[in-house]
Amino acid sequence: MSLYSLAGPGSPGDPGDIIAPVLVAAFDGWVDAGSAATTALEQLLDDAVDVATFDPDSLFDYRARRPTLQIIDGRLAELTWPELVVRRVRFSERDLLVIAGPEPDDRWQAFAADMLDLARRLGVVEWISLGAIPAAVPHTRDVPILGTTSEEGRLRGDIQPGPAGLLRVPAAAISVLEMAMAEGGIPAVGYFAQVPHYVSGPYPAASLALVEALGRHLGVPLPTGDLADESRQLRTRLDTATALEETTRTYVERLESMVDEQRLPSGDDLIGEIERFLREGGTEGRPQG
């Protein structure tokens, strides 16, 4: 049985008149550092309509991701369940399908197969993954973005595929879907913001960078909400925090030098830098987002 159901004919989300849509996805968890990717897609969902809904009972472990219970005056009033919904928005006469939310706990391969089936039914012409990863980058410079692509020449702007060479990491559901799309004949790309690993909490600068990267890729202006203001406010707080703590300030200056010299650390160097920072500064010296 299919894991999804489509909106009915004549409903606001009726997919009958969708034309050559691009499908964009982001899930929380493993590759959503600072909630950057899911926050980025939230900016696009004003006036969005539901096109397809995935069965949450098949995808989520409710012991790991429990529904939220509202209790009013001692009465059990309402349960809010985790959900995954494909929503439709339109920008500059271009249809965009967006799925953003909790990363599924179970049935990733079945989820990927059904997502590919849905993409084909809706005439999707391209898949775009959005994500964010912690990295040894300073908060004082532009947010770096790495790209993934199913074929050369598909990434836009100055985004390069990377990192170079072989990299083995635990997979995320977003990558399983991206590979399924590419193997199923739908071109696929991914944009992954690098978030300073020493910052805790939301990182709106990365969300802003992802929205802007997506807009450049699509060739249309996209709404960014309050992300610019939130980024400036967080930058001020981080600057103040690093100025008060010498170990953190020295570490950030070292990262700035690496960026300014366009010198990327090797994997061993990166791990060594992080271990040294934690050993010398510890978590007590970490700026808070």
Secondary structure, DSSP 8 states (H G I E B T S, - for coil): --SEEE--TTSTT-GGG--S-EEEEEESSTTBGGGHHHHHHHTT-TT-EEEEEE-HHHH--TTTS--EEEEETTEEEEEE----EEEEEEETTEEEEEEEE---SS-HHHHHHHHHHHHHHTT--EEEEEEEEEES--TTS---EEEEESSTT-S-TT-EE-SSS-------HHHHHHHHHHHTT--EEEEEEEEETT-BS--HHHHHHHHHHHHHHHTS----TTHHHHHHHHHHHHHHHHHT-HHHHHHHHHHHHHHHTT----HHHHHHHHHHHHHHTTGGG--B-
